């Protein structure tokens, strides 16, 4: 940060404008040894590249000029929050500079979905003594007439490739819509498209992928639930007591756990089955991916997981009653059963966690 503070002086960024639009010419001679080399500074770097390009053309060779992008905008694209914040504090006027594509730091941060950087820039434009000019929020691209809300309609790079990734882009679009001036919320670009229309167009492919993932998941899980839960049923462990008509293990704790776990598992399985079928047959729209579909997806996965756990507990209790129901048990008798049920799943889980595998989708962003 100290090094950035020393380098990020106003003159350090001047080469961006001169590099994009050279105003001075450099004389180039036929003999490359007689070419006058300008001082190697940022202000003269574009001149040297122009000279190299002109000399290459004279020799019949193609020379492509590679303009250097702003470190500020490059940091915004990479999501380097502290880096960008320090440069803006030291050199606030750099926020008005454009890169070789004509993009400002705010537009680049919005386009690449860098939330912390956008929040920092918005905060620096507010207050009694703002550091940055407020017109950055209402800036319009000179060539395309796009507002910052149009930039937010792009598909954010590095998006999570899951079934509800469209929700992230919808949330990002809503966030930028809150900071853009109201008179520009429905502004149209040169293609006569609003930001909302451009968002729908840019996210058609993502919308189809998310919808197909949810439909395929619903078909798979609903078929699995129907086959496992309803096609197979647990037999009540033990025989019936001829005096009371209840199972002989009725008063044992394991039997009570078995009965409650099986009922809870059946209830969760039915709930999950209905939700997954709803994901298969319900119509879809982009706006529903903001809350309705992610919440339905969350409860479908949650009830499915609870059903599996409850049915596993009831199945374990059934095995225990079948083996040890009629005799007193000790820790030595129960230890082999517990190890046989838990050792291999535990080892698999630890191996997956060690190698960074994700077992379940992330639901942290659903409720925000």
Rosetta blueprint (number, residue, H / E / L):
1 X L
2 X H
3 X H
4 X H
5 X H
6 X H
7 X H
8 X L
9 X L
10 X H
11 X H
12 X H
13 X H
14 X H
15 X H
16 X H
17 X H
18 X H
19 X H
20 X H
21 X L
22 X L
23 X L
24 X L
25 X L
26 X L
27 X L
28 X L
29 X L
30 X L
31 X L
32 X H
33 X H
34 X H
35 X L
36 X L
37 X L
38 X L
39 X L
40 X L
41 X L
42 X H
43 X H
44 X H
45 X H
46 X H
47 X H
48 X H
49 X H
50 X H
51 X H
52 X H
53 X H
54 X H
55 X H
56 X H
57 X H
58 X H
59 X L
60 X L
61 X L
62 X L
63 X L
64 X L
65 X L
66 X L
67 X L
68 X L
69 X L
70 X L
71 X H
72 X H
73 X H
74 X H
75 X H
76 X H
77 X H
78 X H
79 X L
80 X L
81 X H
82 X H
83 X H
84 X H
85 X H
86 X H
87 X H
88 X H
89 X H
90 X H
91 X L
92 X H
93 X H
94 X H
95 X H
96 X H
97 X L
98 X L
99 X L
100 X L
101 X L
102 X L
103 X L
104 X L
105 X H
106 X H
107 X H
108 X H
109 X H
110 X H
111 X H
112 X L
113 X L
114 X L
115 X H
116 X H
117 X H
118 X H
119 X H
120 X H
121 X H
122 X H
123 X H
124 X H
125 X L
126 X L
127 X L
128 X L
129 X L
130 X L
131 X L
132 X L
133 X L
134 X H
135 X H
136 X H
137 X H
138 X H
139 X L
140 X L
141 X L
142 X L
143 X L
144 X L
145 X L
146 X L
147 X L
148 X H
149 X H
150 X H
151 X H
152 X H
153 X L
154 X L
155 X L
156 X L
157 X L
158 X L
159 X L
160 X L
161 X L
162 X L
163 X L
164 X L
165 X L
166 X H
167 X H
168 X H
169 X H
170 X H
171 X H
172 X H
173 X H
174 X H
175 X H
176 X H
177 X H
178 X H
179 X H
180 X L
181 X L
182 X H
183 X H
184 X H
185 X L
186 X L
187 X L
188 X L
189 X L
190 X L
191 X L
192 X L
193 X L
194 X L
195 X H
196 X H
197 X H
198 X H
199 X H
200 X H
201 X H
202 X H
203 X L
204 X H
205 X H
206 X H
207 X H
208 X H
209 X H
210 X H
211 X H
212 X H
213 X H
214 X H
215 X H
216 X H
217 X H
218 X H
219 X H
220 X H
221 X H
222 X H
223 X H
224 X H
225 X H
226 X H
227 X H
228 X H
229 X H
230 X H
231 X L
232 X L
233 X L
234 X L
235 X L
236 X L
237 X L
238 X L
239 X L
240 X E
241 X L
242 X L
243 X L
244 X L
245 X L
246 X L
247 X E
248 X L
249 X L
250 X L
251 X L
252 X L
253 X H
254 X H
255 X H
256 X H
257 X H
258 X H
259 X H
260 X H
261 X H
262 X H
263 X H
264 X H
265 X H
266 X H
267 X H
268 X H
269 X H
270 X H
271 X H
272 X H
273 X H
274 X H
275 X H
276 X H
277 X H
278 X H
279 X H
280 X H
281 X H
282 X L
283 X L
284 X L
285 X L
286 X H
287 X H
288 X H
289 X H
290 X L
291 X L
292 X H
293 X H
294 X H
295 X H
296 X H
297 X H
298 X H
299 X H
300 X H
301 X H
302 X H
303 X H
304 X H
305 X H
306 X H
307 X H
308 X H
309 X H
310 X H
311 X H
312 X H
313 X H
314 X H
315 X H
316 X H
317 X H
318 X H
319 X H
320 X H
321 X H
322 X H
323 X H
324 X H
325 X L
326 X L
327 X L
328 X L
329 X L
330 X L
331 X H
332 X H
333 X H
334 X H
335 X H
336 X H
337 X H
338 X H
339 X H
340 X H
341 X H
342 X H
343 X H
344 X H
345 X H
346 X H
347 X H
348 X H
349 X H
350 X H
351 X H
352 X H
353 X H
354 X H
355 X L
356 X L
357 X L
358 X L
359 X L
360 X L
361 X L
362 X L
363 X L
364 X L
365 X L
366 X L
367 X L
368 X L
